Amino acid sequence: MKKILVVEDDPSNLQILEDFLGAHGYVTCAATTGPEGIARFHAEHPDLMLVDVQLPRKNGFEVCFEVKRSPQGSSLPVLLMSAVYTDREHATRHAEEGVRADGYLLKPFNLTDLLARVRGLIGAA
């Protein structure tokens, strides 16, 4: 089974994502802070990470950069999520400045679109 690490500090959003992805056959694990997300990445070895940009103690851009710099994370797909950065051009500009995220979802996003992005990156569960 394919595993997705969801790094999200909002309990409602986290529950929705875990329930939705689980209902489509993916195994999920979760973290609620940037440092916890990095620790869970090393412990869980996920197939994909969904990372909120606005996280306590280390933001999503920093989490993505740190994961992507590691040997085991260099090819790991990472999707960033944000309600704050709603301007797609702004979001893309940040993603190109060394973060190298594999996609960017603007909240609120359609869960069907999320599933299509996930399947496009790691395939069906």
C-alpha positions as CSV (number, residue, x, y, z in Angstrom):
1,M,0.0,0.0,0.0
2,K,1.1,3.5,-0.7
3,K,1.7,5.8,2.2
4,I,1.1,9.5,2.4
5,L,2.5,11.8,5.1
6,V,0.1,14.7,5.8
7,V,1.7,17.6,7.6
8,E,-1.1,19.9,8.6
9,D,-1.7,21.8,11.9
10,D,-5.4,22.3,11.6
11,P,-7.2,19.3,13.2
12,S,-10.3,19.5,10.9
13,N,-8.3,19.7,7.7
14,L,-6.0,16.9,8.9
15,Q,-9.0,14.6,9.6
16,I,-10.6,15.4,6.3
17,L,-7.4,14.6,4.4
18,E,-6.8,11.4,6.3
19,D,-10.4,10.1,5.9
20,F,-10.5,11.0,2.2
21,L,-7.2,9.5,1.3
22,G,-7.9,6.4,3.5
23,A,-11.2,5.9,1.8
24,H,-9.3,5.8,-1.5
25,G,-6.9,3.1,-0.3
26,Y,-3.9,5.1,0.8
27,V,-2.3,4.6,4.2
28,T,-1.8,7.9,6.0
29,C,0.4,9.2,8.8
30,A,0.3,12.7,10.2
31,A,2.4,15.4,11.7
32,T,1.2,18.8,13.0
33,T,4.5,20.8,13.1
34,G,7.4,21.3,10.7
35,P,10.0,19.5,12.8
36,E,7.5,16.6,13.5
37,G,6.9,16.4,9.7
38,I,10.6,16.0,9.1
39,A,10.9,13.4,11.9
40,R,7.9,11.4,10.5
41,F,9.4,11.5,7.0
42,H,12.6,9.8,8.3
43,A,10.6,7.3,10.4
44,E,7.8,6.4,8.0
45,H,9.4,6.6,4.5
46,P,6.2,7.8,2.8
47,D,5.6,7.7,-1.0
48,L,4.3,11.3,-1.0
49,M,4.1,14.2,1.4
50,L,1.2,16.8,1.6
51,V,2.6,19.8,3.5
52,D,0.8,22.9,4.6
53,V,2.8,26.0,4.2
54,Q,1.7,27.7,7.5
55,L,3.1,25.3,10.1
56,P,4.3,26.0,13.7
57,R,8.1,26.0,14.3
58,K,9.2,25.4,10.7
59,N,7.1,26.4,7.7
60,G,6.2,24.1,4.8
61,F,8.7,25.7,2.4
62,E,11.5,24.8,4.9
63,V,10.1,21.3,5.5
64,C,10.0,20.7,1.7
65,F,13.5,22.1,1.2
66,E,15.0,20.0,4.0
67,V,13.3,16.8,2.8
68,K,14.3,17.4,-0.8
69,R,17.9,18.0,0.2
70,S,18.2,14.6,1.9
71,P,19.3,11.6,-0.2
72,Q,16.1,9.6,0.6
73,G,13.8,12.6,-0.1
74,S,15.4,13.9,-3.3
75,S,12.9,12.1,-5.5
76,L,10.0,12.1,-3.1
77,P,6.9,13.9,-4.4
78,V,5.9,16.8,-2.2
79,L,2.6,18.8,-2.6
80,L,2.5,22.1,-0.7
81,M,-0.9,23.4,0.4
82,S,-1.8,27.0,1.5
83,A,-4.8,29.2,2.0
84,V,-2.5,32.2,2.7
85,Y,-0.7,32.2,-0.7
86,T,-3.7,32.5,-2.9
87,D,-1.9,34.2,-5.8
88,R,-0.8,31.3,-8.1
89,E,2.1,33.4,-9.5
90,H,3.4,34.2,-6.0
91,A,3.1,30.6,-5.0
92,T,4.9,29.4,-8.1
93,R,7.7,32.0,-7.6
94,H,8.3,30.6,-4.1
95,A,8.3,27.0,-5.3
96,E,11.0,27.8,-7.8
97,E,13.3,29.4,-5.3
98,G,15.0,26.1,-4.3
99,V,12.0,24.5,-2.7
100,R,11.4,22.2,-5.7
101,A,7.9,21.1,-4.6
102,D,6.1,18.9,-7.1
103,G,2.9,20.8,-6.9
104,Y,1.0,23.5,-5.1
105,L,-2.6,23.3,-3.9
106,L,-4.5,26.5,-3.1
107,K,-7.0,26.0,-0.2
108,P,-9.8,25.4,-0.3
109,F,-9.2,22.8,-2.9
110,N,-11.5,20.2,-4.4
111,L,-10.8,16.8,-3.0
112,T,-11.4,15.2,-6.4
113,D,-8.6,17.4,-7.8
114,L,-6.4,16.4,-4.9
115,L,-6.9,12.8,-5.6
116,A,-6.1,13.3,-9.3
117,R,-2.8,15.1,-8.3
118,V,-1.9,12.3,-5.9
119,R,-2.6,9.6,-8.5
120,G,-0.6,11.5,-11.0
121,L,2.4,11.5,-8.7
122,I,2.3,8.1,-7.1
123,G,-0.4,6.2,-8.9
124,A,-3.5,4.5,-7.5
125,A,-3.4,3.0,-4.0
